[in-house]
C-alpha cells in the first residue's frame, strides 16, 4: 500500500535533515544511519522510492538498503506503530494482544539530532532569554529553547513558510504528545511585540497540551491556560488557551481546571460556568488570598511560593453545587 507508506514517511519528515519530496514518489534526506557527509552539511544522500508496490530506502553514502517500513521501525517507532495499526485496519485485521511495553518503547528516538535542538539554543544559555525567565521567577529545571528570530520556527513545518510574520526573538516552549513526540511549539516574545505568542503545529491531528508526556494521570492534575503558569505547579499541564475541552478523557476525573483570575471577563465566566456544569473540579479564586493578581505567574512575582499556591488552589477548588455557589460569589467581585 504505497499511499499509506507515503503518508507515514511524510509524518517523519519534520525530524529528518533536509527532507523534501523530489517528486510525487521520491523522498530525499540526510541519512540517519550514517549521519551522511560530515564535511558538507548540505549533502543529502538518503532516498525513498517505489519498488514493486512498496517504498524502499537506499543511502548512497553508506550503502544502507532496507524497506521504508523498516526504516520507520528503526528510526521512528511511534510512527511505525501507528502505520501498523492503520495497515491492519485497511486489511480488516486486528492486532494481536501483546504484553505492556516499557515506558520508553513508544517514544520518538531519532538517530539524528532533533530538529528543535538544531534550530534553537538552550534558553538559559542566552542572556536576554535568561533575564526574562529569571524575572518571571521560572526555575532553571524547566527545559526551554530560544530563537533569535521567529522566522526560524518555520523550519519545523513547511506549511508555515508564509504564515510567520516578524522576526522577534522568542523563547520556545515545546509541546510533546503522550509518547514524547514533538507536535508543536509556542514562541513567547521577549520584547514588546504585539503578538506575544506564536504557535507552530507540526501534527494537526494531536492536541497541543503542554507537559502531557510527563504528567501522572493517576494523581491530581492541575490544568492551567498558559504553559508558563503550569511551570509553578506540580503534576500540571496547560492547554495553551482557555479551551479545556481538549483535555484527554482519562484525565478528567483527576483534573483541577485553573482559569486566569478575571472575574469581569464575560467570555471566561461563561467557560467556567460550562465546565462546572460538565462536572469538573474548578479553582474559583478567592480575592482575599490572591488579591488582584491576574494569573499564577503574577502570584509568584507577588511573593507566593509554589507550595503556597498549591495550598490556595486546593482550598479554592470546588465541584457541583458548591462550585456553582462559589462561582456566583466570584462574579460579584
PyMOL commands that set and color helices and strands:
alter all, ss='L'
color gray80, all
select helices_A, chain A and resi 2-15+68-75+77-90+115-119+123-125+127-135+150-156+158-160+227-230+244-246+252-254+266-277+287-290+296-301+306-315+320-331
alter helices_A, ss='H'
color red, helices_A
select strands_A, chain A and resi 20-23+26-29+46-51+54-59+65-67+121-122+145-147+170-176+182-189+197-201+221-224+236-238+255-258+281-283+317-318
alter strands_A, ss='S'
color yellow, strands_A
deselect
rebuild
show_as cartoon
